[in-house]
């Protein structure tokens, strides 16, 4: 019997793949919803293999991501909810998030999703300016982004996340501070700011390899990251995780499951799960996922059980990437106190007793987390479940 606290459902369909995207997506302006739901049912049955009717598992959060879930429309999301309710049960207190792209969010869709129970909307805006949107390969323009946010507010979505991308090449004309301020003015209650990366299997990655695109240097990336923190904190947002900002009380409950070590289940192509100390992931591509489902093959592509040292490093890294930080009692070793004083002097660590990184420290998260985990490996400290050992 698996008992995840949250469920992630990956909807792989997109009307167009953006130049920078390395997610599991399949081109489909009109998704094959029936085929998708059949494959998803096989996925769920593989997790819940029982005789007769499956026992329904209670969950606290549900996240429908992608891809572009808004391409499912109202009917597709309704059918998906019916399928999920055969295996899961939730009450009015659930955080039910769904992602949408501005060009596919209509008032009819927003109203329909709200009636269904979706209570948190995540909009893939990326920018409110024409040149960055065109360069990124987005299908919407600034007007559609603003219209979508107005539609969401009118439909009653008072919890609305806006995704923005920073760190674009210097020859792309873009006013980053304008985008941040525009998201706030239009009613975002949560902003996720992600630095652009050139992943190897994307068009952008190939352009960089061919010398057609030059990515910005570290200093530009750092400047824009710190500008995001300055602007949004000044506007009343809490910078509660490396890339995430929220109005007080509006942080993502679902994402906290990933960061605090809770168990979660993922279904759909490329979806990841964490259950019983094991990480499991599904077949990546939609076509292969569908073929495996129809052919009776397993939809699991891999699994791993991290050893003690890996769990320790991951626990340190996850704690340091949020405002939770580390208990000083978990930071051990003769060099620890001196190094923490150095980090505070550099402005990488806050002044409170608990070891919480500042935005400047988050820019160095990987290196600092590895150093802390190294102290623990040598002298004993944080173990894989977050307690001292």
Secondary structure, DSSP 4 states (H G I P E B T S, - for coil): ----SEEEEEE-EESS--TT--SS-EE-SS--HHHHHHHHHHHHHHHS--SSSPPPEE-SEEEEEES-GGGGHHHHHHHHHHHHTTTEE--TT-EEEEEE-GGG--HHHHHHHHHHT--EEEEEEE-SSHHHHHHHT-S--HHHHHHHHHHHHHTT--SEEEEEEE---TTS---HHHHHHHHHHTT-SEEEEEE----TTSHHHHHHHHTS--PPPHHHHHHHHHHHHHHHHHTTEEEEETTEEEETT-S-HHHHHHHTT--EEEESTT-EEEETTEEEEE-SSHHHHHHHHHHT---EEEEE---HHHHHHHHHHHHHTBTT-B-GGG--STTHHHHHHHHHHHTSB-SSSSB-B-HHHHTTHHHHHHHHHHHHHHH--B-TTSSB-
